[in-house]
Amino acid sequence: MRDLPPLPAALTRMRTVIGIGTVLWLVAAAVALGTGPPLLLTTCLVGAGLGGVGWAVFAWQRAAARRGSRTAQSGLEP
């Protein structure tokens, strides 16, 4: 069985991935605001909100890793 190639560096930077995903949900919400049904707008806003929650959890884990907490995830970028 062959080993898979490593992911590109851009896909391993979680701040970039979470930020781009959140921005895309906000762009979709802006489009849905003018053209889509209310459920579509709600879905987009919830997606952006979850992106914000993901950003907060990631920042919380990075802070814990920086201060040397035993329960922090390892391998997080500084």
C-alpha positions in Angstrom: 0.0 0.0 0.0 1.4 3.4 -1.0 1.8 6.2 1.5 -0.3 9.3 0.8 1.5 12.5 -0.1 1.5 15.2 2.6 -1.1 17.9 2.4 0.0 21.3 1.0 1.1 23.7 3.6 -1.9 26.0 2.9 -4.3 23.2 4.0 -2.5 22.6 7.3 -2.7 26.2 8.5 -6.0 25.9 10.4 -6.3 29.7 10.9 -6.4 30.1 7.1 -8.8 27.2 6.5 -11.2 28.3 9.2 -11.0 32.0 8.1 -11.6 31.2 4.5 -14.5 28.9 5.3 -16.1 31.5 7.5 -15.7 34.3 4.9 -17.3 32.0 2.3 -20.3 31.4 4.5 -20.6 35.2 5.0 -20.4 35.8 1.2 -23.1 33.1 0.7 -25.2 34.8 3.3 -24.9 38.1 1.5 -26.0 36.5 -1.7 -28.9 34.7 0.0 -30.0 37.9 1.6 -31.0 39.4 -1.7 -32.0 36.3 -3.7 -32.6 33.2 -1.5 -35.3 31.9 0.7 -35.1 32.5 4.4 -33.9 29.0 5.2 -30.9 29.5 2.9 -30.0 32.7 4.7 -30.4 31.0 8.1 -28.2 28.1 6.9 -25.4 30.5 5.8 -25.5 32.5 9.0 -25.3 29.3 11.1 -22.3 28.1 9.0 -20.6 31.4 9.6 -21.4 31.2 13.3 -19.9 27.7 13.5 -16.8 29.0 11.8 -16.5 31.6 14.5 -16.9 28.9 17.2 -14.2 26.9 15.4 -11.9 29.9 15.4 -12.5 30.5 19.1 -11.8 26.8 20.0 -8.7 26.8 17.9 -7.5 30.1 19.6 -8.2 28.6 23.0 -6.2 25.4 22.2 -3.3 27.5 20.9 -3.3 29.6 24.1 -3.3 26.4 26.2 -0.4 25.0 24.1 1.6 28.2 24.5 1.3 28.2 28.3 2.2 24.5 28.4 -1.1 23.0 29.5 -1.0 19.2 29.6 -4.5 18.9 28.1 -3.6 21.1 25.1 -3.5 19.6 21.7 0.0 19.1 20.3 1.3 20.3 16.9 -0.7 23.6 16.8 1.0 26.4 14.9 2.1 29.3 17.1 
